[in-house]
Amino acid sequence: MSDRVDIEVGGYRVRIRIDGNTGPIVVLCSGLGGRQLHWGDTVANLAHDHTVVRFDRPGIPVTRASALDGRRTVRGEAGRIAAVLDAVRRSDRAVVVGHSLGGLIAGRAAAGFDWATLVLLNSGSGPIHPSQHDRLRLLINAVDHFSMEQIWQAKVAADAANGLPEPPADIQDFLHRRFVQTDARGMAAMARILLDGPQQDLSRSTASLLVAFGIDDPDSWSWQTQVHLAQRWRARLALIPHTAHSPAVEAPEATAA
């Protein structure tokens, strides 16, 4: 059974879910469009011997809060992770997992905490690759004129035209539901962070670093970028086979391991 804690950060409610209540703390930070419920199967593989913490940002439907009116920043989102950690403080040092954009945010926050481990899951070393800039700008502009369903269908068509393989039907259905259920303004705000985000600087982090990624990920940072990230910061490197950009959904047991 999950415990729930509600806190307020910057005038917005953040709902925190805690599973396990025993063993080391693991904090799960979602990426663009991600929600705490998407970690459910991974949590099931961790909660028997960990205290697993997850949360939603403003703009996610279950928060009942609209996206932030002001411009979001990596620093501001890092502060949200800090507030979550403060609310569930334990004596153990935390393992913090940041997926995709959540990895950039967690990396920015890492310097201020004595974390045991920082895991960058399908994340990268800085702003998203220049090849993705046009897609992000189109997304930011499109949310003012089209529904999320229309934007999703345009993305699927573009991926097919570019020869990208379509994921299995159940994963495609998950990605579709995740996308269309995301608050449009929140999606645009987080896309701006990806577009403008600073280079990742982990030089002041005391945490052990693990870079993990789905080997078949076509969406964001290439596997070469992941290897470079691990090499630059002397991190451990883990490949998750038969997965793309959502390993926590595609292979939860392997991701938990």
N, C-alpha and C positions, 0 to 999 in steps of 0.2 A: 504494500500500500504506500502511496506517495504522500509526503507531507508537502504543504504549500505555505509559502511565505510571500506576502505582498509588501513591496517597498515603493517609495516614491523617489524618482530621480529626475531632476529638472522639470518637475511639475507633471510627470507622467508615471502611471503605475507600471511597475515591473512585477510580473508574477513569476515566482521561483518555485520549481518543483524539485523535491529532494527524495531520492529513492535509496534504499539500503540502510543508511544510518549506521554503518559499521565499516571499519577499514579506511584506507586513504581516501581523501576527497578528490573526485574527478569532476571538473567543471567543463561543460560542453557548450561551445559558442558557435552558433549557426552562421552560415554565409548569406549571400544575397537571396532573399525569398525564403530562407530556411525558418523552421519553427521547431519548438522544443519537442513536439510530438513526432517529428521525423527521426529522432534519436531513439524511439521506443524500443526497437528490437536490439539495438546496441546496448541500451540500458539494461535490458533483461539479461544480457550476458555479463554484465558488470556488477549488478546490485547485490549479488550474494556475498561479495567480499570487498565492496567499495561503497563509499557514500557518493552518490552521483547527483550532481546539481546541473539543472538546465533552466533556461529562461527565454522569454520572447521580448523582442524589441517593440517600441511603439510602431503602429502601422500594421502589425500582425492582427488578423481578425479577433483572436481570442483575448487580446489585451483590452478590447473595447476602448481603445484610444487611437485617435487619428495619428497620421505621421507627424513628426515634429514640424512646426511652421518654419523654424529657422534652418539655416544650412547646416547639415550634419558634417562632422569632421571625424577623422580617425581618433583624435584626442578625446572628443566628446563621447564616442562610443567605447573607448578604452575606459573612461570614467564609469560607464555603466557596468562593465565587468568588475571594476574595483568595488562598486557599491554592492553587487551581488556577493562577492567574496566576503565583504565586511558583514553582510547580513547572516551568513552561514558560517561564521568563523569557528574553526576547530583548532586543536593543538597541532594537528598534522599539517605538513606542508602540502599544498595542492598540486595536482596534475591538471593543467589547463589545456584543453583541446580546442583549436580554432579551425573550423572548416572554411576553406576558400577565403572570402572576404573576412570571415571571423578570425582567420589566421593572421591577417595583416593587423587587425585591431588588437588581438591578444598579444602579438609581438610588440606593439607600441606600448601596451600596458605592462609588459613583463619587467621592465627596468625598475618599477616601483615596488616589487614584491619579492619575497623569498620563496618563490615557487620551487617545487621539487623538479618538475618537468614541464616543458612547453612542447606540445605536439602541433605541428603545422600539417593539417590534413588537406591535401589537394589545394594548397595555398601557394604562395610565391614570395619572392624577395623584394617586391616593390610594386609600383603601379602595374596594372595589367598590361600585357604586351601591346605595342602600338598597332598590331594587326587587328586588335579588338576595339580600337578607339571609335571607329566609324559606327560599329554596332551599338556601342554604348550611347553615343550621341543620338543615334536614331531612336533608341529606346527612350531616352530622356524627353525627346521631342514628341514621340508617339503617344505617350501617356496622356497628353493634353487633348488628343484628337480621336483616339481609338480605344475600344474596350480591351481589357487584358486578353480576352479570348481572341480578338482579331490580331493582336500583337503576337500571341502564341502561334496562330496559324501561319502568320508571315514568317516567323522564325523557323518553323518546321519546313516550310517551302524553301527557304533560303539554305537551310542545312542540306536538304535533299539536292538542291541545285549545285551545291559545293561538293557533293559526293561524300558527305559525312554519313557513316553507318547509323541506322536507326537502332536504338536500344531495344531490348526485349519488351514485349507489349506491356507487362506489368510495371516495368520501370518507366516506360514512356507515359503510362497512365498516371503514375505518381508525379512525374515531372510536370505533366499538364495540370494536375490538380494543384500542386504547389504554386505554380505560376499564376493561375487565374484567381486563386484565393488571396494573393498578396495585394495589399493596399497599393494603388498605383503611385500615389505620392511618395510612399515609403520606398517603393522600388526605385523611383527616379532619384531620391535622395541618396540611397546607398550606391546607385550606379555612379553618381558624381564622386563619391569617395573612391571608387575603383578608378575613375578617370583621373582624379587629381591627387590620389594618395601619395604620400612620401615614400622614398626608398626605405625598405626595412632595415633598421639598425638595432641589432641585438647585442651590441658590444657591452652594454651595461647590465644585461640580464645575467643573473646567477643560476638560472635554471638549466638543467640538462635539456638538450634540444633533440627532438626526434622529428624528422621529415618523413611523412608517409603519404602515399598517393595511389589512386587507382591507375594502373598502367595504361588503360585504354581511354583516359580522359581526353576528349577533343576540345573541351569548352574554354579553358582558361590558360593556365600556365603549362607549358610542355614538360615532358619528363626531363628534357635537358635543363630546364630552369630549376626543377626540383633537385637534380644532382648538383647544380651550381650552388644552390642555397645550402645544401648539406656540406659541400666542400668549403664554402666560404666561412661557415660558422662552426666547422668541425663537429657536425651533427651526425647522429645515427640516421641511416636511410632504410626505409622499409617500403617494399612494393606490395600492393594488394592486388593479386591476380584476378582477372575476369571481372573487373569493375572499371567504371568510368568516373564521372564527377561526383557521384553520390554513394561512396562505399558504405556509409553507415546504413543505407537502405538496401543496396545491392548485395553486400556481404557483411552483415552485422557481426557475425561471430568472428570473422577474420579481422574486422576493424577493431573489435573489443580486445582481441589478443595483442 
